Amino acid sequence: MRLLRVVGVLAISLFALSLVATAGQNNLGVSDIVHVTFATPVRVGTSLLPAGNYTVRHTMEGQEHVMVFKLVGNKTSEVKAKCTLIQLGKKSDQTRAIYQVNASNERVLRELVFRGDTAKHVF
């Protein structure tokens, strides 16, 4: 009986470790789920996101790469924006965002790179 319990605990532990190992980067060189904070409102695609903390998912819709921005604590709204992945020469050592300012004086997100990824998202 004790041997079964030990084997069961080991099996569950190995399963949990395999989930953690596969939850990181996908084969595209980017993490599936990341977090980003915008200190000011930011235009992503056609939507203006309010300042705040966001969970960002990289998904595929057919052959198109899509980033899904969801404000932490808000269960209903999410914003989708198409992106293009550009491979980097090596893993990024930091998370960074590149913006432009449009005619309405809004910050427009042009690129996102997340620490540890080997590709950047270009909008």
DOTISE-57969 format. One record per residue: residue in one letter; z, y, x of N, C-alpha, C, O in turn. Coordinates in steps of 0.2 Angstrom, whole numbers, plus 5000, padded with zeros to 4 digits. Atoms other than C-alpha are relative to their C-alpha. Example, Ala and Ser with C-alpha at 12.3 -4.5 7.8 and 13.67 -1.06 7.14 Angstrom:
<pts>
<res = A nw = 5000 nv = 4994 nu = 5004 caw = 5039 cav = 4978 cau = 5062 cw = 5000 cv = 5006 cu = 5004 ow = 5003 ov = 5005 ou = 5009>
<res = S nw = 4999 nv = 4994 nu = 4996 caw = 5036 cav = 4995 cau = 5068 cw = 5003 cv = 5005 cu = 4996 ow = 5004 ov = 5011 ou = 4999>
</pts>
This chain:
<pts>
<res = M nw = 5000 nv = 4994 nu = 5004 caw = 5000 cav = 5000 cau = 5000 cw = 5000 cv = 5006 cu = 5004 ow = 4996 ov = 5011 ou = 5003>
<res = R nw = 5000 nv = 4994 nu = 4996 caw = 5004 cav = 5012 cau = 5014 cw = 4994 cv = 5001 cu = 5004 ow = 4992 ov = 5007 ou = 5005>
<res = L nw = 5007 nv = 4999 nu = 4997 caw = 4988 cav = 5008 cau = 5023 cw = 4995 cv = 5003 cu = 4996 ow = 4991 ov = 5007 ou = 4998>
<res = L nw = 5005 nv = 4997 nu = 5004 caw = 4978 cav = 5012 cau = 5008 cw = 5001 cv = 5008 cu = 4999 ow = 4996 ov = 5011 ou = 4999>
<res = R nw = 4998 nv = 4993 nu = 5000 caw = 4987 cav = 5029 cau = 5007 cw = 4997 cv = 5004 cu = 5006 ow = 4994 ov = 5009 ou = 5005>
<res = V nw = 5002 nv = 4997 nu = 4994 caw = 4983 cav = 5033 cau = 5025 cw = 4993 cv = 5000 cu = 5000 ow = 4990 ov = 5005 ou = 5002>
<res = V nw = 5007 nv = 5000 nu = 5000 caw = 4965 cav = 5028 cau = 5023 cw = 4997 cv = 5005 cu = 4995 ow = 4992 ov = 5008 ou = 4996>
<res = G nw = 5002 nv = 4995 nu = 5005 caw = 4964 cav = 5038 cau = 5007 cw = 5000 cv = 5007 cu = 5003 ow = 4996 ov = 5011 ou = 5002>
<res = V nw = 4999 nv = 4993 nu = 4997 caw = 4971 cav = 5054 cau = 5016 cw = 4995 cv = 5001 cu = 5005 ow = 4992 ov = 5007 ou = 5006>
<res = L nw = 5005 nv = 4999 nu = 4995 caw = 4959 cav = 5051 cau = 5031 cw = 4993 cv = 5001 cu = 4997 ow = 4989 ov = 5006 ou = 4999>
<res = A nw = 5006 nv = 5000 nu = 5003 caw = 4944 cav = 5049 cau = 5019 cw = 4999 cv = 5007 cu = 4997 ow = 4994 ov = 5010 ou = 4998>
<res = I nw = 5000 nv = 4993 nu = 5003 caw = 4948 cav = 5065 cau = 5010 cw = 5000 cv = 5006 cu = 5005 ow = 4996 ov = 5010 ou = 5004>
<res = S nw = 5000 nv = 4995 nu = 4995 caw = 4951 cav = 5075 cau = 5026 cw = 4993 cv = 5000 cu = 5003 ow = 4991 ov = 5005 ou = 5004>
<res = L nw = 5007 nv = 5000 nu = 4997 caw = 4934 cav = 5069 cau = 5033 cw = 4995 cv = 5004 cu = 4995 ow = 4991 ov = 5007 ou = 4997>
<res = F nw = 5004 nv = 4997 nu = 5005 caw = 4926 cav = 5074 cau = 5017 cw = 5001 cv = 5008 cu = 5000 ow = 4996 ov = 5012 ou = 4999>
<res = A nw = 4999 nv = 4993 nu = 5000 caw = 4934 cav = 5091 cau = 5017 cw = 4997 cv = 5004 cu = 5006 ow = 4994 ov = 5009 ou = 5006>
<res = L nw = 5003 nv = 4997 nu = 4994 caw = 4929 cav = 5094 cau = 5035 cw = 4992 cv = 5000 cu = 5000 ow = 4989 ov = 5005 ou = 5002>
<res = S nw = 5007 nv = 4999 nu = 5001 caw = 4911 cav = 5090 cau = 5031 cw = 4998 cv = 5005 cu = 4996 ow = 4993 ov = 5008 ou = 4997>
<res = L nw = 5002 nv = 4994 nu = 5004 caw = 4911 cav = 5103 cau = 5017 cw = 5000 cv = 5006 cu = 5004 ow = 4996 ov = 5010 ou = 5003>
<res = V nw = 4999 nv = 4994 nu = 4996 caw = 4918 cav = 5116 cau = 5029 cw = 4994 cv = 5001 cu = 5005 ow = 4991 ov = 5006 ou = 5006>
<res = A nw = 5005 nv = 5000 nu = 4995 caw = 4905 cav = 5111 cau = 5042 cw = 4993 cv = 5002 cu = 4997 ow = 4989 ov = 5006 ou = 5000>
<res = T nw = 5007 nv = 4998 nu = 5003 caw = 4890 cav = 5113 cau = 5030 cw = 5000 cv = 5006 cu = 4996 ow = 4995 ov = 5008 ou = 4994>
<res = A nw = 5000 nv = 4993 nu = 5004 caw = 4896 cav = 5129 cau = 5021 cw = 4999 cv = 5006 cu = 5004 ow = 4998 ov = 5011 ou = 5001>
<res = G nw = 5001 nv = 4994 nu = 4995 caw = 4892 cav = 5140 cau = 5036 cw = 4993 cv = 5002 cu = 4999 ow = 4991 ov = 5005 ou = 4993>
<res = Q nw = 5007 nv = 4998 nu = 5000 caw = 4874 cav = 5144 cau = 5040 cw = 4995 cv = 4995 cu = 4997 ow = 4997 ov = 4989 ou = 4997>
<res = N nw = 5005 nv = 5004 nu = 5003 caw = 4859 cav = 5137 cau = 5031 cw = 4995 cv = 4999 cu = 5006 ow = 4995 ov = 5002 ou = 5011>
<res = N nw = 5005 nv = 5000 nu = 4995 caw = 4843 cav = 5132 cau = 5040 cw = 4996 cv = 5006 cu = 5002 ow = 4991 ov = 5006 ou = 5006>
<res = L nw = 5004 nv = 4994 nu = 4999 caw = 4836 cav = 5149 cau = 5039 cw = 5004 cv = 5005 cu = 5005 ow = 5001 ov = 5010 ou = 5007>
<res = G nw = 4997 nv = 4996 nu = 4995 caw = 4849 cav = 5156 cau = 5052 cw = 5005 cv = 5005 cu = 4997 ow = 5007 ov = 5010 ou = 5000>
<res = V nw = 4996 nv = 4995 nu = 5003 caw = 4859 cav = 5166 cau = 5039 cw = 5006 cv = 4996 cu = 4996 ow = 5005 ov = 4991 ou = 4993>
<res = S nw = 4994 nv = 5002 nu = 5004 caw = 4876 cav = 5163 cau = 5030 cw = 4998 cv = 5000 cu = 4992 ow = 4995 ov = 5005 ou = 4990>
<res = D nw = 5002 nv = 5000 nu = 5007 caw = 4874 cav = 5158 cau = 5011 cw = 5004 cv = 5005 cu = 4997 ow = 5002 ov = 5009 ou = 4992>
<res = I nw = 4996 nv = 4995 nu = 5003 caw = 4889 cav = 5169 cau = 5006 cw = 5004 cv = 5004 cu = 5005 ow = 5006 ov = 5001 ou = 5010>
<res = V nw = 4996 nv = 4996 nu = 4996 caw = 4896 cav = 5184 cau = 5015 cw = 5003 cv = 5006 cu = 4996 ow = 5002 ov = 5006 ou = 4990>
<res = H nw = 4997 nv = 4995 nu = 5004 caw = 4906 cav = 5199 cau = 5011 cw = 4998 cv = 5007 cu = 5004 ow = 4998 ov = 5007 ou = 5010>
<res = V nw = 5002 nv = 4993 nu = 4997 caw = 4902 cav = 5218 cau = 5014 cw = 5003 cv = 5005 cu = 4996 ow = 5005 ov = 5004 ou = 4990>
<res = T nw = 4996 nv = 4994 nu = 5004 caw = 4911 cav = 5234 cau = 5010 cw = 4995 cv = 5006 cu = 5001 ow = 4993 ov = 5008 ou = 5007>
<res = F nw = 5004 nv = 4994 nu = 5000 caw = 4901 cav = 5250 cau = 5006 cw = 5005 cv = 5006 cu = 4999 ow = 5008 ov = 5006 ou = 4993>
<res = A nw = 4995 nv = 4994 nu = 5000 caw = 4912 cav = 5266 cau = 5009 cw = 4997 cv = 5005 cu = 4995 ow = 5001 ov = 5009 ou = 4992>
<res = T nw = 5003 nv = 4996 nu = 5005 caw = 4900 cav = 5276 cau = 4998 cw = 4995 cv = 4997 cu = 4996 ow = 4993 ov = 4991 ou = 4998>
<res = P nw = 5005 nv = 5004 nu = 5003 caw = 4887 cav = 5272 cau = 4985 cw = 4994 cv = 4999 cu = 5004 ow = 4992 ov = 5003 ou = 5008>
<res = V nw = 5005 nv = 5002 nu = 4996 caw = 4872 cav = 5263 cau = 4991 cw = 4994 cv = 4998 cu = 4996 ow = 4996 ov = 4994 ou = 4991>
<res = R nw = 5005 nv = 5003 nu = 5004 caw = 4855 cav = 5260 cau = 4984 cw = 4997 cv = 4994 cu = 5003 ow = 4995 ov = 4994 ou = 5009>
<res = V nw = 5003 nv = 5007 nu = 4997 caw = 4849 cav = 5242 cau = 4986 cw = 4994 cv = 4998 cu = 4995 ow = 4996 ov = 4997 ou = 4989>
<res = G nw = 5005 nv = 5001 nu = 5005 caw = 4832 cav = 5239 cau = 4979 cw = 4999 cv = 5006 cu = 4995 ow = 4999 ov = 5012 ou = 4997>
<res = T nw = 5000 nv = 4994 nu = 5005 caw = 4831 cav = 5249 cau = 4963 cw = 5006 cv = 5002 cu = 4997 ow = 5007 ov = 5006 ou = 4992>
<res = S nw = 4994 nv = 4998 nu = 5003 caw = 4849 cav = 5249 cau = 4959 cw = 5005 cv = 5004 cu = 5005 ow = 5005 ov = 5003 ou = 5011>
<res = L nw = 4995 nv = 4996 nu = 4996 caw = 4863 cav = 5261 cau = 4965 cw = 5007 cv = 4996 cu = 4999 ow = 5009 ov = 4996 ou = 4994>
<res = L nw = 4993 nv = 5003 nu = 5000 caw = 4879 cav = 5251 cau = 4970 cw = 5005 cv = 5005 cu = 5001 ow = 5005 ov = 5009 ou = 5005>
<res = P nw = 4995 nv = 4996 nu = 4999 caw = 4895 cav = 5260 cau = 4968 cw = 5004 cv = 4998 cu = 5007 ow = 5003 ov = 4992 ou = 5009>
<res = A nw = 4996 nv = 5002 nu = 4994 caw = 4907 cav = 5260 cau = 4984 cw = 5004 cv = 4995 cu = 4998 ow = 5007 ov = 4994 ou = 4992>
<res = G nw = 4996 nv = 5005 nu = 5002 caw = 4917 cav = 5245 cau = 4985 cw = 4999 cv = 4994 cu = 5005 ow = 4994 ov = 4994 ou = 5009>
<res = N nw = 5001 nv = 5006 nu = 4996 caw = 4919 cav = 5227 cau = 4992 cw = 4995 cv = 4995 cu = 4996 ow = 4996 ov = 4995 ou = 4990>
<res = Y nw = 5005 nv = 5004 nu = 5003 caw = 4905 cav = 5215 cau = 4988 cw = 5000 cv = 4993 cu = 5003 ow = 5000 ov = 4992 ou = 5009>
<res = T nw = 5002 nv = 5007 nu = 4998 caw = 4902 cav = 5196 cau = 4989 cw = 4992 cv = 5000 cu = 5000 ow = 4989 ov = 5002 ou = 4995>
<res = V nw = 5007 nv = 5000 nu = 5000 caw = 4884 cav = 5194 cau = 4994 cw = 4997 cv = 4993 cu = 5001 ow = 5000 ov = 4989 ou = 5006>
<res = R nw = 5003 nv = 5006 nu = 4999 caw = 4874 cav = 5178 cau = 4992 cw = 4993 cv = 5000 cu = 5001 ow = 4989 ov = 5004 ou = 4999>
<res = H nw = 5007 nv = 5000 nu = 4998 caw = 4858 cav = 5174 cau = 5000 cw = 4997 cv = 4994 cu = 4996 ow = 4999 ov = 4988 ou = 4997>
<res = T nw = 5003 nv = 5005 nu = 5004 caw = 4847 cav = 5164 cau = 4988 cw = 4993 cv = 5000 cu = 5000 ow = 4990 ov = 5004 ou = 5003>
<res = M nw = 5008 nv = 5000 nu = 5001 caw = 4829 cav = 5158 cau = 4985 cw = 4998 cv = 5000 cu = 4993 ow = 5001 ov = 4996 ou = 4989>
<res = E nw = 5003 nv = 5000 nu = 5007 caw = 4819 cav = 5161 cau = 4970 cw = 4992 cv = 4998 cu = 5001 ow = 4988 ov = 5003 ou = 5003>
<res = G nw = 5007 nv = 5002 nu = 4998 caw = 4803 cav = 5151 cau = 4973 cw = 5000 cv = 5000 cu = 5008 ow = 5004 ov = 4998 ou = 5012>
<res = Q nw = 5001 nv = 4999 nu = 4993 caw = 4797 cav = 5156 cau = 4990 cw = 5003 cv = 5007 cu = 5003 ow = 5003 ov = 5009 ou = 5008>
<res = E nw = 4997 nv = 4994 nu = 4999 caw = 4806 cav = 5173 cau = 4989 cw = 5007 cv = 5000 cu = 5002 ow = 5011 ov = 4996 ou = 4999>
<res = H nw = 4993 nv = 5000 nu = 4998 caw = 4822 cav = 5177 cau = 4998 cw = 5003 cv = 5006 cu = 4996 ow = 5000 ov = 5011 ou = 4995>
<res = V nw = 4996 nv = 4996 nu = 5004 caw = 4835 cav = 5186 cau = 4987 cw = 5007 cv = 5001 cu = 5002 ow = 5010 ov = 4996 ou = 5003>
<res = M nw = 4993 nv = 4999 nu = 4999 caw = 4851 cav = 5194 cau = 4990 cw = 5004 cv = 5002 cu = 4994 ow = 5001 ov = 5006 ou = 4990>
<res = V nw = 4996 nv = 4998 nu = 5006 caw = 4864 cav = 5195 cau = 4976 cw = 5006 cv = 5003 cu = 5002 ow = 5011 ov = 5000 ou = 5005>
<res = F nw = 4994 nv = 4996 nu = 4999 caw = 4877 cav = 5208 cau = 4977 cw = 5005 cv = 5000 cu = 4994 ow = 5002 ov = 5002 ou = 4988>
<res = K nw = 4995 nv = 5000 nu = 5006 caw = 4893 cav = 5206 cau = 4966 cw = 5006 cv = 5004 cu = 5002 ow = 5009 ov = 5002 ou = 5007>
<res = L nw = 4994 nv = 4996 nu = 4999 caw = 4907 cav = 5219 cau = 4966 cw = 5006 cv = 4995 cu = 4999 ow = 5007 ov = 4992 ou = 4994>
<res = V nw = 4994 nv = 5004 nu = 5000 caw = 4923 cav = 5210 cau = 4970 cw = 5004 cv = 5002 cu = 4994 ow = 5006 ov = 5008 ou = 4993>
<res = G nw = 4996 nv = 4998 nu = 5006 caw = 4934 cav = 5210 cau = 4954 cw = 4996 cv = 5001 cu = 4994 ow = 4999 ov = 5002 ou = 4988>
<res = N nw = 5004 nv = 4999 nu = 5006 caw = 4919 cav = 5212 cau = 4942 cw = 4996 cv = 4994 cu = 4999 ow = 4992 ov = 4992 ou = 5003>
<res = K nw = 5003 nv = 5007 nu = 5001 caw = 4914 cav = 5196 cau = 4934 cw = 4993 cv = 5000 cu = 4997 ow = 4990 ov = 4995 ou = 4996>
<res = T nw = 5006 nv = 5000 nu = 5004 caw = 4899 cav = 5202 cau = 4924 cw = 4994 cv = 5003 cu = 5003 ow = 4989 ov = 5000 ou = 5002>
<res = S nw = 5006 nv = 4997 nu = 4998 caw = 4888 cav = 5213 cau = 4934 cw = 4998 cv = 4998 cu = 5007 ow = 5003 ov = 4997 ou = 5011>
<res = E nw = 5003 nv = 5002 nu = 4994 caw = 4877 cav = 5208 cau = 4949 cw = 4993 cv = 5003 cu = 5001 ow = 4990 ov = 5004 ou = 4996>
<res = V nw = 5007 nv = 4997 nu = 4998 caw = 4862 cav = 5216 cau = 4958 cw = 4997 cv = 4995 cu = 5004 ow = 4999 ov = 4993 ou = 5009>
<res = K nw = 5004 nv = 5004 nu = 4996 caw = 4848 cav = 5206 cau = 4965 cw = 4995 cv = 5005 cu = 5003 ow = 4992 ov = 5009 ou = 5000>
<res = A nw = 5005 nv = 4996 nu = 4996 caw = 4837 cav = 5213 cau = 4979 cw = 4996 cv = 4995 cu = 5004 ow = 4999 ov = 4991 ou = 5007>
<res = K nw = 5004 nv = 5004 nu = 4996 caw = 4822 cav = 5204 cau = 4987 cw = 5001 cv = 5003 cu = 5007 ow = 5001 ov = 5009 ou = 5009>
<res = C nw = 5000 nv = 4998 nu = 4993 caw = 4823 cav = 5204 cau = 5006 cw = 4995 cv = 4995 cu = 5004 ow = 4993 ov = 4990 ou = 5002>
<res = T nw = 5004 nv = 5003 nu = 4995 caw = 4813 cav = 5198 cau = 5021 cw = 5005 cv = 4998 cu = 5006 ow = 5008 ov = 5002 ou = 5008>
<res = L nw = 4996 nv = 5002 nu = 4994 caw = 4821 cav = 5188 cau = 5035 cw = 4996 cv = 5001 cu = 5006 ow = 4991 ov = 4998 ou = 5007>
<res = I nw = 5003 nv = 4999 nu = 4993 caw = 4817 cav = 5193 cau = 5053 cw = 5005 cv = 4996 cu = 5005 ow = 5011 ov = 4998 ou = 5005>
<res = Q nw = 4996 nv = 5004 nu = 4995 caw = 4823 cav = 5181 cau = 5066 cw = 5003 cv = 5005 cu = 5006 ow = 4999 ov = 5009 ou = 5008>
<res = L nw = 4998 nv = 4997 nu = 4994 caw = 4834 cav = 5188 cau = 5080 cw = 5000 cv = 4996 cu = 5006 ow = 4999 ov = 4990 ou = 5005>
<res = G nw = 5000 nv = 5004 nu = 4994 caw = 4834 cav = 5183 cau = 5098 cw = 5006 cv = 4995 cu = 5001 ow = 5006 ov = 4990 ou = 5005>
<res = K nw = 4994 nv = 5003 nu = 4999 caw = 4852 cav = 5177 cau = 5097 cw = 5004 cv = 5001 cu = 4994 ow = 5003 ov = 5005 ou = 4990>
<res = K nw = 4995 nv = 4999 nu = 5006 caw = 4867 cav = 5176 cau = 5085 cw = 5003 cv = 5007 cu = 5001 ow = 5004 ov = 5010 ou = 5006>
<res = S nw = 4997 nv = 4994 nu = 5000 caw = 4873 cav = 5193 cau = 5080 cw = 5007 cv = 5000 cu = 5002 ow = 5011 ov = 4996 ou = 4999>
<res = D nw = 4993 nv = 5000 nu = 4998 caw = 4889 cav = 5198 cau = 5088 cw = 5004 cv = 5005 cu = 4995 ow = 5010 ov = 5005 ou = 4996>
<res = Q nw = 4997 nv = 4996 nu = 5004 caw = 4893 cav = 5210 cau = 5074 cw = 4996 cv = 5001 cu = 4993 ow = 4990 ov = 5000 ou = 4993>
<res = T nw = 5003 nv = 4998 nu = 5006 caw = 4890 cav = 5215 cau = 5056 cw = 4998 cv = 5007 cu = 5000 ow = 5002 ov = 5011 ou = 5002>
<res = R nw = 5003 nv = 4994 nu = 5000 caw = 4879 cav = 5230 cau = 5054 cw = 4995 cv = 5002 cu = 4994 ow = 4992 ov = 4997 ou = 4992>
<res = A nw = 5005 nv = 4998 nu = 5005 caw = 4869 cav = 5240 cau = 5041 cw = 4996 cv = 5006 cu = 5002 ow = 4999 ov = 5010 ou = 5005>
<res = I nw = 5004 nv = 4994 nu = 4998 caw = 4855 cav = 5252 cau = 5043 cw = 4997 cv = 5003 cu = 4993 ow = 4995 ov = 4999 ou = 4989>
<res = Y nw = 5001 nv = 4996 nu = 5006 caw = 4852 cav = 5265 cau = 5030 cw = 4995 cv = 5006 cu = 5001 ow = 4994 ov = 5008 ou = 5007>
<res = Q nw = 5004 nv = 4994 nu = 5000 caw = 4839 cav = 5279 cau = 5026 cw = 5003 cv = 5004 cu = 4994 ow = 5006 ov = 5002 ou = 4990>
<res = V nw = 4999 nv = 4995 nu = 5005 caw = 4842 cav = 5294 cau = 5015 cw = 4994 cv = 5002 cu = 4996 ow = 4989 ov = 5004 ou = 4999>
<res = N nw = 5006 nv = 4998 nu = 5004 caw = 4830 cav = 5297 cau = 5001 cw = 5000 cv = 5007 cu = 4997 ow = 5005 ov = 5011 ou = 4999>
<res = A nw = 5001 nv = 4993 nu = 5002 caw = 4824 cav = 5313 cau = 4992 cw = 5006 cv = 5002 cu = 4996 ow = 5008 ov = 5008 ou = 4995>
<res = S nw = 4995 nv = 4998 nu = 5004 caw = 4839 cav = 5312 cau = 4980 cw = 5007 cv = 5000 cu = 5004 ow = 5012 ov = 5000 ou = 5001>
<res = N nw = 4994 nv = 5000 nu = 4996 caw = 4851 cav = 5311 cau = 4995 cw = 5005 cv = 4994 cu = 4999 ow = 5011 ov = 4995 ou = 5000>
<res = E nw = 4996 nv = 5007 nu = 5000 caw = 4856 cav = 5293 cau = 4992 cw = 4999 cv = 4996 cu = 5006 ow = 4994 ov = 4996 ou = 5009>
<res = R nw = 5001 nv = 5004 nu = 4995 caw = 4859 cav = 5281 cau = 5005 cw = 4997 cv = 4994 cu = 4998 ow = 4999 ov = 4991 ou = 4993>
<res = V nw = 5004 nv = 5006 nu = 5002 caw = 4846 cav = 5267 cau = 5004 cw = 5001 cv = 4995 cu = 5006 ow = 4999 ov = 4996 ou = 5011>
<res = L nw = 4999 nv = 5006 nu = 4996 caw = 4850 cav = 5250 cau = 5012 cw = 4993 cv = 4998 cu = 5002 ow = 4989 ov = 4996 ou = 4998>
<res = R nw = 5006 nv = 5002 nu = 4997 caw = 4836 cav = 5245 cau = 5024 cw = 5000 cv = 4993 cu = 5003 ow = 4996 ov = 4989 ou = 5003>
<res = E nw = 4999 nv = 5006 nu = 4997 caw = 4843 cav = 5231 cau = 5034 cw = 5007 cv = 4998 cu = 5000 ow = 5012 ov = 5003 ou = 5000>
<res = L nw = 4993 nv = 5003 nu = 5000 caw = 4859 cav = 5220 cau = 5034 cw = 5000 cv = 4994 cu = 5005 ow = 4995 ov = 4990 ou = 5005>
<res = V nw = 4999 nv = 5005 nu = 4995 caw = 4864 cav = 5209 cau = 5049 cw = 5007 cv = 4998 cu = 4999 ow = 5012 ov = 5002 ou = 5000>
<res = F nw = 4993 nv = 5003 nu = 5001 caw = 4880 cav = 5198 cau = 5047 cw = 5001 cv = 4997 cu = 5007 ow = 4997 ov = 4993 ou = 5010>
<res = R nw = 4998 nv = 5003 nu = 4994 caw = 4890 cav = 5193 cau = 5062 cw = 4999 cv = 4992 cu = 5000 ow = 5001 ov = 4989 ou = 4995>
<res = G nw = 5001 nv = 5007 nu = 4999 caw = 4885 cav = 5175 cau = 5068 cw = 4994 cv = 4998 cu = 4997 ow = 4992 ov = 4992 ou = 4998>
<res = D nw = 5007 nv = 5002 nu = 5003 caw = 4868 cav = 5175 cau = 5059 cw = 4995 cv = 5001 cu = 5006 ow = 4996 ov = 5005 ou = 5010>
<res = T nw = 5006 nv = 4999 nu = 4995 caw = 4852 cav = 5173 cau = 5069 cw = 4994 cv = 5003 cu = 4997 ow = 4989 ov = 5003 ou = 4999>
<res = A nw = 5006 nv = 4997 nu = 5004 caw = 4841 cav = 5182 cau = 5056 cw = 5003 cv = 5007 cu = 4997 ow = 5009 ov = 5006 ou = 4995>
<res = K nw = 4997 nv = 4994 nu = 5004 caw = 4843 cav = 5200 cau = 5048 cw = 4996 cv = 5000 cu = 4994 ow = 4990 ov = 4997 ou = 4993>
<res = H nw = 5003 nv = 4999 nu = 5007 caw = 4839 cav = 5204 cau = 5030 cw = 4997 cv = 5007 cu = 5000 ow = 5000 ov = 5012 ou = 5001>
<res = V nw = 5003 nv = 4994 nu = 5001 caw = 4826 cav = 5218 cau = 5028 cw = 4998 cv = 5001 cu = 4993 ow = 4995 ov = 4997 ou = 4990>
<res = F nw = 5002 nv = 4998 nu = 5007 caw = 4824 cav = 5227 cau = 5011 cw = 4994 cv = 5004 cu = 5000 ow = 4992 ov = 5006 ou = 4994>
</pts>
